[in-house]
Amino acid sequence: QQQQQQQRAPPEGASFNLMQVLPILFFFLITFANFGSENTSATLYTLARDPKHPYKKETAARGVAYFVGESFERKYQGKDEQLEELEAGVEVEVLRNLNAKCEVETKHGRQMAKVAKTAGDAKALHKAMQPGPNCEKLAKIFPEQI
């Protein structure tokens, strides 16, 4: 019986199952499905001017600056709802960036405040307690977040 089971079972490493390769094929299909597509928001705007995005725009709701390419106006002309969605995405991206940077500034300020307290340096303590530039920008653009 044992000999029959060994004869039926394929040698180790010799079996090639489509189910083992399917996840890899699926991954490549998804990865390259949007390759070359210019309809993604990442290619439509940037938060900093670059050669492909030289034109400055501001979101209607908060006045957040973003930069677009030449084809932007054509793509969004008369598409107010889609433009609102894109601008909401711009604002979410800026909010996340400012939150992260403000958090770093706040942690740094706390560390500097501890050092200043230990040293008894009132001037340095006052400076350490001041919000950083990204925290100020966050408070200005998104006051409800503070």
C-alpha positions in Angstrom: 0.0 0.0 0.0 2.7 2.4 0.9 4.4 1.7 -2.4 1.2 2.5 -4.3 0.8 5.9 -2.4 4.3 6.8 -3.3 3.7 6.0 -6.9 0.5 8.2 -7.1 2.0 11.2 -5.3 4.1 13.4 -7.6 7.7 13.9 -6.6 8.3 16.9 -4.3 8.8 20.2 -6.2 7.6 18.7 -9.4 4.0 19.7 -9.2 3.1 23.0 -10.8 -0.3 24.1 -9.8 -2.1 27.0 -11.6 -3.5 28.0 -8.2 0.0 28.8 -7.0 0.7 31.2 -9.9 -2.8 32.8 -10.1 -2.2 35.3 -7.2 1.0 36.5 -8.9 -0.7 36.9 -12.3 -3.5 38.8 -10.6 -1.0 41.1 -9.0 0.7 41.9 -12.3 -2.6 42.4 -14.0 -3.8 44.9 -11.4 -0.4 46.6 -11.3 -0.2 47.2 -15.0 -3.9 47.8 -15.7 -3.6 51.5 -15.1 -0.1 51.8 -16.6 0.0 54.9 -18.8 -3.4 56.0 -17.8 -3.6 59.8 -17.3 -7.0 59.7 -15.5 -5.5 59.2 -12.0 -5.6 62.2 -9.7 -1.9 61.8 -9.0 -1.1 62.9 -12.6 -3.7 65.6 -12.7 -2.3 67.8 -10.0 0.6 68.2 -7.6 1.0 70.3 -4.4 4.2 71.8 -5.7 4.9 73.3 -9.1 6.9 71.2 -11.5 7.5 71.1 -15.2 4.4 69.0 -15.9 2.1 71.0 -13.6 3.0 74.7 -14.0 -0.4 76.3 -13.5 -1.5 77.3 -10.0 -5.1 76.8 -8.9 -6.8 77.1 -5.5 -9.6 75.0 -4.0 -12.9 76.8 -3.9 -13.6 75.8 -0.3 -10.4 76.7 1.5 -8.1 78.3 -1.0 -5.5 75.5 -0.9 -3.0 75.9 -3.7 -2.3 73.0 -6.1 -0.8 72.9 -9.6 -2.1 71.5 -12.8 -1.0 70.7 -16.3 -2.3 72.1 -19.6 -5.0 69.5 -20.1 -6.7 70.1 -16.7 -9.1 72.9 -17.8 -10.3 70.7 -20.8 -10.9 67.7 -18.6 -12.8 69.6 -15.9 -14.6 72.2 -18.0 -18.3 72.0 -17.1 -17.7 69.1 -14.6 -18.3 71.0 -11.4 -19.1 67.9 -9.3 -15.9 66.1 -10.4 -13.8 69.2 -9.8 -15.3 69.5 -6.3 -14.3 65.8 -5.6 -10.8 66.4 -6.9 -10.4 69.6 -4.8 -11.7 67.7 -1.7 -9.0 65.2 -2.4 -6.4 67.9 -2.6 -7.6 69.3 0.7 -7.5 65.8 2.4 -3.9 65.3 1.1 -2.8 68.7 2.4 -4.6 68.1 5.8 -2.7 64.8 6.2 0.6 66.3 5.3 0.2 69.3 7.6 -1.0 67.0 10.5 2.0 64.8 10.2 4.4 67.8 10.0 2.7 69.6 12.9 2.9 66.4 15.0 6.7 66.3 14.4 7.0 70.0 15.2 4.9 69.6 18.4 7.1 66.6 19.6 10.2 68.6 18.9 8.8 71.6 20.8 8.0 69.4 23.8 11.5 68.0 23.8 13.0 71.6 23.6 10.7 72.7 26.4 12.0 69.9 28.7 15.5 70.9 28.0 14.7 74.6 28.6 13.0 73.9 31.9 15.9 71.8 33.0 18.3 74.5 32.1 16.1 77.2 33.6 16.1 79.1 30.3 12.8 81.1 30.2 13.5 82.5 26.7 14.1 79.1 25.2 11.1 77.7 27.0 8.9 80.5 25.5 10.3 79.8 22.0 9.8 76.0 22.4 6.1 76.6 23.4 5.4 78.5 20.1 3.6 76.5 17.4 5.7 75.6 14.4 5.0 76.9 10.8 3.2 73.8 9.8 1.0 73.9 12.9 0.2 77.6 12.1 -0.7 76.7 8.5 -2.9 73.9 9.8 -4.7 76.2 12.1 -5.2 78.8 9.4 -6.5 76.4 6.7 -8.2 73.9 8.9 -9.2 75.7 12.1 -11.6 73.0 13.2 -8.7 70.5 13.4 -7.0 72.4 16.3 
